[in-house]
Amino acid sequence: MWLRQVAMVAANLSEAEHRLKPVLDFDTVDGEVGVAGCGLQSIVVPTANSFVVVGAPFQEQTAAGRMLTRRGGDCGYMLLFQVEDLKPVSERVLSRGLRKIWETERPEVSAFHVHPKDMGGAIVSFDEMRPVDDWVWAGPGWQDRRARATGDLLSVTLEVETPDQVAKLWADLLGTTAERWRHGYILRMSDGGEVRFEPPAESPGRGIIAFELCALNSSPNKTLQDAAPVDLCGVNVSIRSRTLLTDQ
């Protein structure tokens, strides 16, 4: 199981794309497959084999719109985990009384979303892809639209009310263990990625507050590598050399 995609929600999609482009360094983007039916327009940026997504509501009464209102502006929204076999994950979710808010079963993908109130920090999606190295939500030909400055997701940090309880729940669903990390907890994915949970500076917790992307040595623009985080859609985004990651 590995962390494959992070999504943010913005009030103005074109403005968000304008701010994202110089950080990740990309030319063209497509919208995420399937989100129009949820009242969203979006952009998907492939970054190596991970994905950064920004969505914006174009109609009333959407989950994303409610999130914007609740958080007072642009913010982190959703995390997507790829699994080799979705069935045992689904069984663990249902056995704990967690609510699925969306589900699909197609030849190329099986997936479902879990209610953010049940997960304690964000909407979480579990996805089984066929073939395993594809990502249907990015649309056809996503491999030719990769960002030039960044590689895979290295970590995501969530600010939650009860880091111990939330981390242990996620660890149970993801089939891993929660370890103490600074003032909170950390989960380590099979591909080396990390999901970190920390207590809020002030209540309530803000959910997804930061993520790190691997720096590409081939990138022509290295000004943001290992520099201070950049605020994108209310989320702190860092581009890091793997050797500079701490608490490994």
Steps between C-alpha positions, in 0.01 A plus 500: 500500500635842412401865497422592139314834493436810707214736417424856600191711448503862382244769437673609178648221290685714245669698777601176673647363177692825447661466844566127465670514160833666596538271803449166323600619151248354256349600167156348456253340737179303469205492734459206735284228349157466660485808722266707283216287631591621849465862395875557466736623233862405559858477383723193540879535501691171473822526697705185426250228600310715751233761433418848628140607442311824553122507476253787504122477533292634211159436656330538836484240777820306432725335757789713374296818534407412855865434576596845366239660723592298807874567465456864400673471160724277288617190684606137488218267404576135425761223500497198267677176587563228245461141620578168336176341623204719598282226652677464839517878535127524434435229759704688761316824423157339533589300811584826678173663401662759275286657230573470131381815321584389145592170336572370151577164341629508142730280291788744546444601865328414826483786751307661783511815713458510879319782679743764632328511840566128539865537395561803720699714259407477132299309243698182437481287186623144461563398139595175328626565147509259206775501383674588824728764344215706354294776662167531324403826675780684317360414157678342201857599425574644844856364478574764234379789719724451802632800693867577434600625847355235728480126551290281725318599816731456798266593782168655596433666837156526656397711796239307702336529842614158626817397314536173690147377426495616137846361425414161649174484300679582174779254582244227560327564167829532312652188653793675664594636844489846654830622648564800723631798302589835655176608673285258305510177300627374166403219261757367256376371165650205313654733239672717764234770508379633834169619645550719806247607763550789738280683751348835397660826604148611576171313482361369274754306295541608137549158340762494223742783576818400311656261255848437364603404148831348399733735313610388155872530430417555134287806575629818333353706787651418840417825680223338709685180584553468875373857546223622728153358428276677249134562584280351229125491560552537874743206513876523559680332208870410519737354242753285680807295427442153644819529701360801686189325630513479878390241752547207262 
